[in-house]
Amino acid sequence: MTAATARILDAARQGRAMAWVLAIMLFLTVLATAAGIGTARAAAALGQALAGRATVQIVDADSAARTAAAARVLAALRQSSAVRGATPVSRQELARLLGPWLGDAARDADLPVPALIDVDLAERADALDRVRTLAARLAPGARVDRHGDALAAVGRLLRLLTALAAALVALMAAASAAVIVLAARSGLEAHRATIEVMHGLGATDVQVARLFQRRIARDAALGACVGGVAGWLVVGGLGMQASGSGSQLLGGITLGQGGWGAVIALPFAFVALAALVARRAIMRTMGRQL
C-alpha cells in the first residue's frame, strides 16, 4: 500500500471532525480523572489527619470549678495508656475560633467558654471508650468528641465524588469508542467503491483495515494532543489555585507524582485505544459487508 493509496482513502477528510470531538472527550476525561484522583487523595489525607484525634469538652458555669476539672482531666489523660498526648486549648485560641460568631464578646473574660483538651488517642480499639470513661469520672457532664465523627459527612462526600469521577471516565471512554466506531464505519461506506477496486488489485482486508486504522490513529493523535495539553493546563492551574487557597481541605486535593503520571499517560492510552477499536470495528464491518 503506497502513500498515494492512503491519500485516496483520506480524500473525504471526515476524520477532522472526529479529531475535534475526540479532543473534547479527552479534555473532559483528563479533568474527570484529575478530579477523581484529587478527591481520593483528599479523602485519604482527611482520614489520616483525623484518625485518632478527639476533643474533651468540659462545661461548667463556675469558672474555678471548670478550670479545676480541666486540670484533673488533663493530668489523668497524660498518664493514661490510651492517650499518646493531651494538649489544652488556650483561651486565646478559643476566642479566635469564636470570633466570627461572637465578635469582640469572644474575648470577654466573663464569657462562660467550655474548657477544651485536644487528645491524640493511642492505637488501640478501646482508646476512645477509656478516655470517655476517665473524663466522665473526673468531670461529670464532660463530652468527648472524635474529630472523624464531625467530618464524616465530608469524607463520604469526597468518596462519592471519587466514584462519580470514575464513572465519568468510564462513560467518556465508552463514548469515545463509539465515536471511533462510527467514524470507521462511515469511512468504509464512503470509500466502498475504492476498496472494491483495491480488492480487485489484490489487496487483502487486513491491508485495507491497516490503512483505515492508521488514518484514524493519526486523527485521534491530533485530538489527543489538543485535548490533552488543554486538560493538563487546566488541571495545573486549578492545582495552583487550590494549593494557594490557604484551606487545609483544598490544599489536600493534589494529584501527587502517581496521579500526574496517570493524567499525562491518558492521551497516549487514548490513541492506543482508538487504534485498537478502529481495527476491530473495520475488520468486523468488512467481514459482514465487503
Buried (B, 14 or more C-beta within 10 A) or exposed (E): EEEEBBEBBBEEEBBEEBBBBBBBBBBBBBBBBBBBBBBBBBBBBBBEBBEBBBBBBBBBEEBEEBEBBBBBBBEBBBEBEBBBEBEBBEBEEBBEBBEEEBEEEBBEEEBEBBBBBBBBBBEEEEBBEBBBEBBBEBBEEBBBBBBBEEBEEBBEEBBEBBEBBBEBBEBBBEBBBEBBBEBBBBBBEBBEEBBEEBBEEEBEBEEBBBBBBBBBBBBBBBBBBBBBBBBBEBBBEBBEEBBEEEEEBBBBBBBEEEBBEBBEEBBEBBBEBBBBBBBBBBBBBBEEEE
